[in-house]
Amino acid sequence: MTMTPEDIALAVAEYASDAKAEEIVQLDLRGLTSVADYFVICTGRSDRQVKAIHDRIHAGMKNQRGTLPIRVDGAMQAQWVLMDYGDVIVHIFLPEMRDFYRLEQLWGEAPSTTLQFAAA
C-alpha cells in the first residue's frame, strides 16, 4: 500500500504522540521548496525521550506501515533527530535545540497545523 505524504505525516505525528512527544506541529511546505512536502516537528523533554520518540516512529512505520526512513541523523546524540521519509521530514528536538533552530519561524510562510491526539 502506497502512503501519500499526508498519510505519512499524520502517521509519524501519531506515533510521536504515542511516545509523549510535545508540541507536535506539521508544516505544509508544498509549493515553497522541493526539499519535502511536510515537516513534522516535535519535542522530547530529555535525550532519552527524544530517542524513545524516534524508536516509536521507526517501529510503527516499519511494522505497521512497511516504510523505512531513507536516512536518519542524530539518533546517537538524541538532541535533534532528523528522520527522512522522502516527502516528509521528521524533526525531534530537545526544547533548547528547537528554540535555537526555530524551524517554525524559519519556514514562517508555511501553513502550520498543531496536531493533538486523544490519549490512548
C-alpha positions, 0 to 999 in steps of 0.5 A, a space after each residue: 500500500 502506497 502512503 501519500 505524504 499526508 498519510 505519512 505525516 499524520 502517521 509519524 505525528 501519531 506515533 510521536 504522540 504515542 511516545 509523549 512527544 510535545 508540541 507536535 506541529 506539521 508544516 505544509 511546505 508544498 509549493 515553497 521548496 522541493 526539499 519535502 512536502 511536510 515537516 513534522 516537528 516535535 519535542 522530547 523533554 530529555 535525550 532519552 525521550 527524544 530517542 524513545 520518540 524516534 524508536 516509536 516512529 521507526 517501529 510503527 512505520 516499519 511494522 505497521 506501515 512497511 516504510 523505512 526512513 531513507 536516512 536518519 541523523 542524530 539518533 546517537 546524540 538524541 538532541 535533534 533527530 532528523 528522520 527522512 521519509 522522502 516527502 516528509 521530514 521528521 524533526 525531534 528536538 530537545 526544547 533548547 535545540 528547537 528554540 535555537 533552530 526555530 524551524 517554525 519561524 524559519 519556514 514562517 510562510 508555511 501553513 502550520 497545523 498543531 496536531 493533538 491526539 486523544 490519549 490512548 
